[in-house]
Structures are given as C-alpha cells and as structure tokens.
Amino acid sequence: MEISKIGEFGLIELIKNTIGNHPDLQLGIGDDACAWNTRTSIQLATTDSLIENVHFEPKLTSWRDLGYKALAVNLSDIAAMAGIGSVALVSLALPGNIQSEDIISFYQGMLELAQETGIAIAGGNVSRSPIINITVTVIGTAGLSGKILRRSDARERDLIAITGYPGCAAAGRMVLSGQLKVSKEQADQLLSCFLRPHPRLEQGNILACEGASAAIDISDGLLSDLQHILSSSNVSAIIDVGKLPLKPLLKAGLPHHQAVELALGGGEDYELLFTASESVMEKIAATIGKGLSIIGTITSARSGSIKLAGNFTSFDNLKRAGWNHFG
C-alpha cells in the first residue's frame, strides 16, 4: 500500500510494529524521544529533519535562522520529556551550488542556541543531494527530577495546559509568505515565533519536578498533538475554546475565528502541551507564572475523542486541523 494511503502516523505505527521493542529501551518509537537506562541515568535521543520546500523555502528563510531552528525543534522534543540536551549530531545533504558562506551562517545560528542551552555540536555527516535536507540528532538525559515525562500517563480529571501562545508560529508563516500584513513590531514578534522557536527546557523540567502526568511539544498543531496524548493514555478531552491565549493573534488583526483556527491547528509552535492534576497544576502555574494557560480537562469518554466547548461554530474544520506529512 502506498504510504500516502496510510498517512504519516500510520507509517510511524507500521515502523514501530516492524521493529518491535528492544529489551534495553524504556521507550522506543511513539513518544517525543526514545529513552533507555544506563547505570547512572535515563538517556534520551531524538532526531528531526528540515527538508527544502517541505519545512522551509530557501528564498524566505535565512541560513542563520535555519540553523537555529534545526537545533530548536530537536531540543523541544527533549524539553517535552523533561530532559537536558547534551550532544547534537548534524547531517547535511546539500546541492553542490550551496555557498560556503551559507554553511557558516547556518552553524552560527545553531551555535547561538547551542551556547544558550549548553549543548555540544559534536559532528555528523555531509553528502550531496538535489535538495537541502538537514537532519539533527540530539542526545540528552533526564533532567533535574531524574524522571521523564511520557505521552501515556494522562489521567481522568487532569487539567490540560499549554505554554506560550499557540498559533503565533503559523501567523509568522503567513507574514513570511505575504498572506498577513501587520506592523513591523508585530511582524518581528510573529516571525520570531516561526523562525526561532524557543525550546521550553526549563519549563519541561519544572513540569517533571512538580509532578505533571503527561506532556508533548506542539509541532503538528495543538489538536493533532493532543490526540497523541489521548490515544497513548486511552482517555479523551474537553478543550474550552474561550480559554485559548489568543491575544497576540487578535492584536495582529486576525479575525477571532481565524485566530482560533491557527491556535488549534497551526502547528510549529514548539510549546509544551501537558496534563496534571488540579493540585499539581496550581504548583506548576505558581512556578512558571506568565505564559501558561489552562485550556481543558481530561475525561474518560470514548478514547481519543476531543470535545470543543465554547462560543465557536467551525468545529468540524478544527477537528481536521494539524499537519500530517502523508495525509
């Protein structure tokens, strides 16, 4: 069967079932990073790719921003597991006409974030390709708590919360492509969300230390990524549309319905979506402070279902929102 027929997540499940579970792995395919035990700690590893005209357009993205983002999206996976990054390996497949100055800019952008987060860029691989293909692998460890967060531990009556402002990256993508006209100040803010997402490593460690139950980073869209938590935990959810943090999107002049659509399905925010009991959520909110929004509740209804509550009418379209590479 063609992979376009089974979709991205069907393809992942196919690979998972074919490989099986190695006895040394604590977590394999199916979470934000794999995890295995050593004598001293839980190790983490994750990998992600940025491919020309799939994840970025060279004419619209600088090499420096591309380097920053290539590392950021991997560190976001480590953050979702409540980990700390240690080493990054970078594989570049490039056309022969790429300029050496561009590669220097790429690594300068990557080094900005590497130095900020204390991660070492340790090597990788280069090869020739008809298009630009960047693959980064990050290896790390469980963070301050010594524990990892999974997608599979959400429980009935847990609250659902998110860091930051979902939808801003999608709005930044619209600014970059000329679909959204805003002031220079607003453009700079939205473009930063899309081109330079900040991995929530500190927040991820807070979640684990305070006792959050499950977490994931938002790469494909809030609803799409929430679905992974629900399916893995065998639970369902109610999302209150009225509690979504929409202020930056509304300030940029987007209509309310479009702001909601971007927040729930825009993707590439690389914020943390997580669940916790009410008492734990109070402690997390007090520690993180601003930039945290409680948007829903975990329920025991039909496994994997999402009910959208609030004054909004385009629910059918929203439920199909999110990114799927082979969808």
Buried (B, 14 or more C-beta within 10 A) or exposed (E): EEEEEBBBBBBBBEEEEEEEEEEEEBBBBBBBBBBBEEEEBBBBBBBBBBBBEEBBEBEEBBBBBBBBBBBBBBBBBBBBBBBBBBBBBBBBBBEEEBEEEBBEBBBEBBBBBBEEBEBEBEEBEEEEBEEBBBBBBBBBBBBBBEBBBBBBBBBEEBBBBBBBBBBBBBBBBBBBEEEBEBEEEBBEBBBBBBBBBBBBBBBBBBBBBBBBBBBBBBBBBBBBBBBBBBBBBEBBBBBBBEBBBBEBBEEBBBEEEBBBBBBBBBBBBBBBBBBBBEEBBBBBBEBBEEEBBBBBBBBEBEEBBBBBBEEBEEBEEBBEBBBBBBB
